Amino acid sequence: MLKKITKLIDYLLNLKSIWITIVIPVVVLGIFFFMLTLNNVFTETYDIERFNYAKETIRSPITIENEKETTRKTRETVQSVEDRFNISNETTDEQIGYINEIFDAIEKLEDSNEKNVQDSNDEKQDVSLTTQEKVQRLQNILSPEITEKINDSMLIHLLEATQEEREEAKKLFITSLSEVLNNGVRTENVQSAVAELKQKVKYSSVGNNVRQALISLSEFAVVENSFFDVEKTMDARKEAASSVEPVVIRAGEIIVREGQTITNEIYEELKLVGLLNKERNIYPLIGLALLIVLIMGVIFYEMYLIDKIKKLDKGTVASILIISFIVIALMKVASLFTTQINQLFFVVPVATGALLLKQLIHERLAIVLAILYAILGSIIFNGEIPGSLNVEAGIYFFFSQIGGIIFLMNVKDRLAIVKAGIGMAVVNIFTVLLFLFLSFEKYSLSDLIYQSGFGFASAILSAVLTIGLLPFFETGLGILSDIKLLSLSSANQPLLRKILTEAPGTYHHSLMVANLSETACEAIGANGLLARVGAYYHDIGKTVRPHYFIENQLSIKNPHDVIQPRQSAEIIINHPYDGAKMLKKHKLPKEIIDIALQHHGTTLLKFFYYKEKETNKHVKEIDFRYPGPKPQTKEAAIVCICDSVEAAVRSLKEPTEQKIEEIVASIINDRLMDGQLNESPLTMKELNKIQKTICETLKGIFHSRIQYPMKEAK
């Protein structure tokens, strides 16, 4: 029961720690993000009345269809569609047939009359028909549809004409009539069609009497032959309605300009896009809040992972906050001067954050935050149009930051950041050109150079800002970067010169331990550079009394031979703590100091313990143990192992491969059994890999000195 209560208390304390170190900073960061992006989604509303003057230019915050205007436009388009008519060919043929019938009947009548006249001449009789009789006969033989609508005078004029005149008249009239009827004659334009036919006849070359007859015949010949087609008309109207493009108010489109009268139409558009509705304003804020919560969740998870491996300290938290503030603030300032013509987001040194995060913390966090910064950038540069994202800005920021993370490798000095800047410049220029070519617009060479120059400037500014800000984080927040470690590894460092001049044996020992530690750390994915530099300084405390340590006892008598074992143990045990004091005095990073403090853990000075035990059976083991603490990190634990291994192997007269493997295995096993590695995050799998790596490295170092056993001659 007591154990359960203890576990519960530890859990609650851990929750309290997480709340203080992670939740509060993440909430602060979320509030900052929300405040800086608020005006990018918040729609300002206006108290406007119809027919007043606009006090400012107002743009649409959203893209929306103006359904009322679309309906009106569709209605007008449908109304403009003319009715569809079908021309009746039967009616056309019927009317032309009537005309042919009239002329054919006259010709037959004339032929019959002429024959009768010839016959009567032979018989000396006069049987020639009078004109009136001819008309009477025509009335009898023509169709009733004709006789009911034509008058006798028209027939008389045709009968009085010669055959040639009638043939010419027939040809002219039928041709003209066919043309008129084929164009379609509707009820409302019958008279205009008749007039058109009369006009054609009027200016023909036929005789006057015949012309008068044809003009009279026009009234009969032209009839309605084009009839309204319901189906075709409806299909045409539907097609016209479907072709109407919706009337859309685009986001960013100017609805009313400053000083312009707010007409009823403008007022309705303002109402439609929500600029008169205060209640509608809450939705974009909810959407932004949800996005910020998601971003906060990702940052919380990443910080929790860092805390899990015990690398989340105040400096790390402060770095994440400050870097995020700087990057987002730079974006916001640039967005204030960005227009559709002047795309200033290309010049924002957004990669500064990614470079700093990779240097100060680690690559994974840099990649995650780079993605989040790109998302926020797409909102910040949306032209303050709610509901829209600047995808170009988001993609550009993403590739720029990822480029910086990829190119920042093999850091040996600050020049590596400049090299990364050149790599970023190439990525930025490629991305800018990508957008220009995808736009399908023609650009001059000067435009390409101008836009690409923005990308180049962004990369160089990012590198310069990173170099300028790095010392602030390293010194002000105590963050240890690779560049700081490299500067500490320089032989010109005062403390390293002190070891070299005052304890040359310790200096050589430290170099060997550094090589072993770095190789072992890199084998398991730990920070090899930190282990190397920590190993350089781990025995700085020996410079207080250098001659009491065997590696510095060249051609002198061992002073431990003339003092008591307890006194010797006290001198030896003090060197990690003397070193820590010296490192603190010279303001070296905490990680280096921790390695110096922890590299012996709470191990036992066996030599002096057993020597004291020979004369004092009641000696306490605790008096001959280092006070600790035990190694807390992988790097400190590896330095602890390599320190003992190097000293042990160096003491071998004939370091064969077998002896090296036995000593390394023995020391690691001893550290495990003594509990020295209990507080470090090393796993058994990693220890096996460390053991193998140390053995391989030592075999390479001592290869020239290994004497292999010779086979005995038989």
C-alpha angles and dihedrals in degrees: 000000000000091000091053091051090049091051091049091051091049090049092051091047089051090050089051090051092050091048092053100039101036116012098050095048091046091051090049089051091048092051090050092051091047095051094048094048096039097096090048091068103021113102114213113222126213135215099220133159128205119269094016123121119262111246092205142009109275124202129194112260093203143032109247139155117249095222094181092055091043090054092050092048091048092049092051092048092050091047091052091058109104120231114264118235134191117221110223108225089189091061091047093050091045094055093045087049090055091053091048088049092054095050093041092050091051091049092050092046091051092046091049092047092049091051092049090050091053091049091048091051089057090051091039093241129129109228099150113140122236121235092253091052090051090051089049092051091048090052088055098048100038122089116269090240087063102041093049093058107034128072130227095245091064090053091046091054091050092046091051093052122092121254092252091052091050093049091050091046092049093051093047095046098046091048093049093043092050090052093051095045094045089057087059128251117224127190093258096050102041091109093049089050090051090049090050091053092046089051091054091050094044094061095043125111097241122118121280096249092047090046090055090049092051092047089054090046090055091072089058099039100052113074136152111284102155114083130188113263111208097190096049091046093051092047091051091050092049091050091049092049092050092051092059111108114226113255103244128187105213124217108262093020114138110247097178132003126222111279094015119131113253102233123192090260092052091046091054091050091051089050092047095054091048099250091129095043113084093182091061091061094076096070099069089049091054090050092050091048091053091051092049090049090054091049091048090051092055092047091047091053093049092048090047090055090051090048090050091062089045095246098114106103133153092272093054093048091047091049092053091049097045095044091049091049091050096047097046092042091053089052092049094050092049091048091059090065098037120111134173089263098041108051098193094169086083090069099047109118091225093150089071089085094050092048093049094046093051092048098043104034120004144297099257093058090046091055094046094049090044088061092047092048089051091053092049090047091056088057097042092052096045092109089251089287108144115229095023132102128203097231092180092058092046094051092044093051091047096052093041092055095041089050090055092049093049097046095045099087139124090032109198099150142346089283087076088069091054090051089050088051091057090050090049090050090058091049092047093050091048090051093048091049089048091060093044094052094043090055089071090221127129114252128187122229090254091056092051092049092046095051093041088052088062090056092047092049091050092055095047092046090050091053093046093048091048092052090046097047098040096079090051092057093041095050105023097044100025094239114161114220131182090251090054090049091050091052090050090052092060114117088227091070108118095231093049090050087050091055092046095051100035102032109020093165090054089048092055090045090051091052091053092047089048092055093047094045095048093050093047093047093050090050091062099033097257124136103283094180092054091049091049095051092041089053091052090060102029094099098038087118090069089073088075090069105003097168092061090070118079098227089063096046100100114161092343134105117261105256091207089071091071101041133067119271091240091054091047091050091051092053093047094044092052096059097085091050095043087051092050090053091051092048092049090048090054090045098239118170119281092242091061091046091050092053090052091049097044104037092099097033109187096320122154123248091227098180096057093034093058091040089055090045090060090068101023116044091181095060115137119233091216090066090062098045127094110251091233146175100219118234110288100186136046091247094052091047092051092049088050091054096041092048091059094039094052093049093047096047092045089057092058115105093203109023101197121178092253093051092048092052091047094050094046092048091046094051094047091047091048091052090050095048091046090053094239093135097044094101097044122089093236116130127210090251090055091047090055090051090047091051092050093046094049091050093050092048093049091048089055092049096047096034095111091050099047113108112202117212114261121231112251115245112249 
